[in-house]
Amino acid sequence: SLRDHLDKHYNSLTLKDKLDIIERICLGLNCIHSYNIIHRDLHSGNVLHSFNRISDVSISDFGLCRSASEIRKSEELFGIVPYIAPEVLRGNKHTQASDIYSLGIIINEIIFGNRPFNSRPYDEFLVIDICEGLRPNIRDKTPEPLKEIIQKCWDENPKNRPNTDKI
């Protein structure tokens, strides 16, 4: 998985390598969204990455994927807390915008190298903090255009998040 790759090889990745990985994930998510499908469980463990070529990246684990027309509001919460959009944590239904939130977390993780909020438990207190606006830190050395993309992806208002074809 991408998470395993970052754990083992983060220090050897160049900015270009990281941007290539981000581009491939965006292309994959754009393809999923073009079929009006919502992934609903997008995180770095569900992004497969070849150890042979940086460009071999694909999104996996479609067990929770649904057509946007099939998504209903649910009291059941699933996924890994830091990657779940705040509106979903509050009980609203998943949308393509909630996938974009997850993408923003993944992009920052690729740039930063660490799991989001890796120094604290993924519990109800983290859920509350995310719902109150907490987001992972963005590295100072992150190029400004990339910072802007990350911040737009995890905007509090899902309507302000970009589509995958605009990232």
C-alpha positions as CSV (number, residue, x, y, z in Angstrom):
1,S,0.0,0.0,0.0
2,L,1.0,3.6,-0.3
3,R,1.1,3.8,3.5
4,D,3.7,1.0,3.6
5,H,5.7,2.6,0.8
6,L,5.8,5.9,2.7
7,D,6.8,4.2,5.9
8,K,9.7,2.4,4.1
9,H,10.8,4.9,1.4
10,Y,9.6,8.4,2.3
11,N,13.1,9.8,2.7
12,S,14.1,8.7,-0.8
13,L,11.1,10.2,-2.5
14,T,11.7,13.5,-4.4
15,L,9.1,16.2,-4.7
16,K,8.5,15.0,-8.3
17,D,8.0,11.5,-7.1
18,K,5.4,12.7,-4.6
19,L,3.6,14.8,-7.2
20,D,3.5,11.9,-9.6
21,I,1.9,9.7,-6.9
22,I,-0.6,12.5,-6.1
23,E,-1.4,12.9,-9.8
24,R,-2.1,9.2,-10.2
25,I,-4.4,9.1,-7.2
26,C,-6.3,12.1,-8.6
27,L,-6.7,10.5,-11.9
28,G,-8.0,7.3,-10.3
29,L,-10.4,9.2,-8.1
30,N,-11.5,11.3,-11.1
31,C,-12.3,8.0,-13.0
32,I,-14.3,6.7,-10.1
33,H,-16.2,10.0,-9.8
34,S,-16.9,10.1,-13.5
35,Y,-19.1,7.0,-13.1
36,N,-21.0,8.9,-10.3
37,I,-19.5,6.5,-7.7
38,I,-18.3,7.5,-4.2
39,H,-15.5,5.5,-2.7
40,R,-16.4,6.2,1.0
41,D,-13.2,4.7,2.4
42,L,-10.3,6.4,0.8
43,H,-7.1,6.4,2.8
44,S,-3.4,5.6,2.2
45,G,-3.9,2.0,3.1
46,N,-6.4,1.7,0.2
47,V,-4.0,3.1,-2.4
48,L,-1.9,0.4,-3.9
49,H,1.6,1.4,-5.0
50,S,4.2,-0.6,-7.0
51,F,7.6,-0.7,-5.5
52,N,9.1,-0.9,-9.1
53,R,7.7,2.3,-10.5
54,I,6.4,5.5,-8.9
55,S,3.7,5.8,-11.5
56,D,2.1,2.5,-10.7
57,V,-0.6,3.7,-8.3
58,S,-4.2,2.6,-8.0
59,I,-7.1,3.0,-5.7
60,S,-8.3,-0.3,-4.1
61,D,-10.9,-1.7,-1.7
62,F,-14.2,-0.8,-3.4
63,G,-16.2,-2.7,-0.8
64,L,-17.9,0.4,0.5
65,C,-18.2,2.1,-3.0
66,R,-21.7,3.1,-3.9
67,S,-23.4,5.0,-6.7
68,A,-24.1,8.6,-5.5
69,S,-27.9,7.9,-6.0
70,E,-27.7,4.9,-3.6
71,I,-26.1,6.8,-0.7
72,R,-28.4,7.4,2.2
73,K,-27.8,9.2,5.5
74,S,-26.5,6.6,8.0
75,E,-25.9,6.3,11.7
76,E,-23.2,3.8,11.0
77,L,-19.7,5.2,10.8
78,F,-16.9,3.3,9.1
79,G,-13.4,4.1,7.9
80,I,-10.3,5.6,9.5
81,V,-11.2,8.7,11.5
82,P,-8.7,11.2,10.2
83,Y,-9.7,10.5,6.6
84,I,-13.4,10.9,7.2
85,A,-14.9,14.3,6.3
86,P,-16.4,16.3,9.2
87,E,-19.8,16.3,7.7
88,V,-19.8,12.5,7.5
89,L,-18.6,12.4,11.1
90,R,-21.6,14.5,12.0
91,G,-23.9,11.9,10.4
92,N,-24.4,13.3,7.0
93,K,-24.2,11.1,3.9
94,H,-21.0,10.6,1.9
95,T,-20.6,12.6,-1.2
96,Q,-17.9,13.0,-3.8
97,A,-16.9,16.0,-1.8
98,S,-16.2,13.7,1.2
99,D,-13.9,11.7,-1.0
100,I,-12.1,14.9,-1.9
101,Y,-11.7,15.6,1.8
102,S,-10.0,12.2,2.2
103,L,-7.9,13.0,-0.9
104,G,-6.6,16.2,0.8
105,I,-5.6,14.2,3.9
106,I,-3.8,11.7,1.6
107,I,-2.0,14.5,-0.3
108,N,-0.8,16.0,2.9
109,E,0.3,12.6,4.2
110,I,2.4,12.1,1.0
111,I,4.1,15.4,1.4
112,F,4.5,15.1,5.2
113,G,5.3,11.4,5.3
114,N,3.4,10.7,8.5
115,R,-0.1,9.4,9.1
116,P,-2.5,12.2,10.0
117,F,-2.7,12.8,13.8
118,N,-0.3,9.9,14.4
119,S,0.5,11.1,17.9
120,R,-3.0,10.6,19.3
121,P,-5.6,7.9,19.4
122,Y,-8.3,7.8,16.6
123,D,-11.2,8.1,19.1
124,E,-14.3,10.2,19.8
125,F,-12.1,13.1,21.0
126,L,-10.4,13.3,17.6
127,V,-13.8,13.1,16.0
128,I,-14.9,16.1,18.0
129,D,-11.7,18.0,17.2
130,I,-12.1,17.3,13.5
131,C,-15.7,18.5,13.5
132,E,-14.5,21.7,15.3
133,G,-12.0,22.4,12.5
134,L,-8.8,20.5,13.4
135,R,-6.8,19.5,10.4
136,P,-3.3,18.0,10.2
137,N,-0.3,20.3,10.1
138,I,1.0,21.3,6.6
139,R,4.8,21.3,6.3
140,D,6.4,24.7,6.0
141,K,8.3,23.5,3.0
142,T,5.2,22.5,1.1
143,P,5.0,24.5,-2.1
144,E,2.3,27.2,-1.8
145,P,0.1,25.9,-4.7
146,L,0.0,22.5,-3.1
147,K,-0.8,24.0,0.3
148,E,-3.8,25.8,-1.3
149,I,-5.0,22.5,-2.9
150,I,-4.8,20.6,0.4
151,Q,-6.6,23.4,2.2
152,K,-9.3,23.5,-0.4
153,C,-9.8,19.7,-0.3
154,W,-10.4,19.8,3.4
155,D,-12.5,22.9,3.5
156,E,-15.2,22.8,6.2
157,N,-17.9,23.4,3.5
158,P,-18.0,20.5,1.1
159,K,-19.3,22.8,-1.6
160,N,-16.0,24.7,-1.5
161,R,-14.0,21.6,-2.2
162,P,-12.7,21.2,-5.8
163,N,-13.6,18.4,-8.1
164,T,-10.9,15.9,-9.0
165,D,-10.6,17.4,-12.5
166,K,-9.6,20.7,-11.0
167,I,-6.9,19.4,-8.8
